[in-house]
Amino acid sequence: MSLYINGEFSKDFCLAKLSNLDFSKEGTELIIKAINVLNRANARVKIVSQDYFDSLVKNSEGEGTAVMAYNADLNSIYLTESSLTNFTNEQILASFLHEVAHNLSIKALV
């Protein structure tokens, strides 16, 4: 599952997913802005299985505690559906912005 449908960013799909998280209007708008930055960077946000996510963070500082993970080679941010329910809104937002920063830092260096 991706926040992209037929290669295009789906704001409506994203808003539908975010609506269950009880973010403030400002928080939701901040997430949409961050996603738009990722869209410009050609990055993808992907919801993956817990097993796949665990393999991504294995032997990393985030093993067992990560909310999201960034893969620079594939220019993608990964999370699980359970991450959206097991972490607080603040943790999800902070993690998302953290992963966005990875993407922007790498783009700036390259």
LINUR-V553582 format. One record per backbone hydrogen bond with DSSP energy under -0.5 kcal/mol. NH is the residue of the N-H (numbers start at 0). CO is the residue of the C=O. E is the energy in kcal/mol with one decimal. If there is no record, write none. Layout:
BEGIN
nh: {NH | NH}
co: {CO | CO}
e: {E | E}
END
This chain:
BEGIN
nh: {2 | 4 | 7 | 9 | 10 | 13 | 14 | 15 | 16 | 17 | 18 | 19 | 19 | 20 | 21 | 22 | 27 | 28 | 29 | 30 | 31 | 32 | 33 | 34 | 35 | 36 | 37 | 38 | 39 | 40 | 41 | 42 | 43 | 45 | 45 | 46 | 47 | 47 | 52 | 53 | 54 | 55 | 56 | 57 | 59 | 62 | 64 | 65 | 68 | 70 | 71 | 74 | 75 | 76 | 77 | 78 | 79 | 80 | 82 | 83 | 83 | 84 | 85 | 86 | 91 | 92 | 93 | 94 | 95 | 96 | 97 | 98 | 99 | 100 | 101 | 102 | 103 | 104 | 105 | 106 | 107 | 108 | 109}
co: {44 | 7 | 4 | 2 | 8 | 9 | 10 | 11 | 12 | 13 | 14 | 15 | 16 | 17 | 18 | 17 | 23 | 24 | 25 | 26 | 27 | 28 | 29 | 30 | 31 | 32 | 33 | 34 | 35 | 36 | 38 | 37 | 74 | 43 | 76 | 0 | 45 | 78 | 48 | 49 | 50 | 51 | 52 | 53 | 56 | 59 | 61 | 61 | 77 | 75 | 69 | 70 | 70 | 43 | 68 | 45 | 66 | 47 | 79 | 79 | 80 | 81 | 81 | 82 | 87 | 88 | 89 | 90 | 91 | 92 | 93 | 94 | 95 | 96 | 97 | 98 | 99 | 100 | 101 | 102 | 103 | 104 | 105}
e: {-1.3 | -3.0 | -1.8 | -2.7 | -0.8 | -2.4 | -3.0 | -2.1 | -2.1 | -2.5 | -1.9 | -0.5 | -0.7 | -2.0 | -0.7 | -0.6 | -2.6 | -2.3 | -2.2 | -2.1 | -2.4 | -2.3 | -2.3 | -2.7 | -2.3 | -1.8 | -2.1 | -2.5 | -1.9 | -1.4 | -1.2 | -2.5 | -1.5 | -0.5 | -3.2 | -2.1 | -0.6 | -2.8 | -2.4 | -2.9 | -1.7 | -1.5 | -1.7 | -0.8 | -1.9 | -1.6 | -2.4 | -2.7 | -2.1 | -2.9 | -0.6 | -0.9 | -1.8 | -3.5 | -3.5 | -2.1 | -0.5 | -0.5 | -0.5 | -0.8 | -0.8 | -1.2 | -2.9 | -1.1 | -2.4 | -2.6 | -2.7 | -2.4 | -2.6 | -2.4 | -2.0 | -2.6 | -2.4 | -2.0 | -1.5 | -1.9 | -2.6 | -2.7 | -2.5 | -2.3 | -2.2 | -1.9 | -2.0}
END
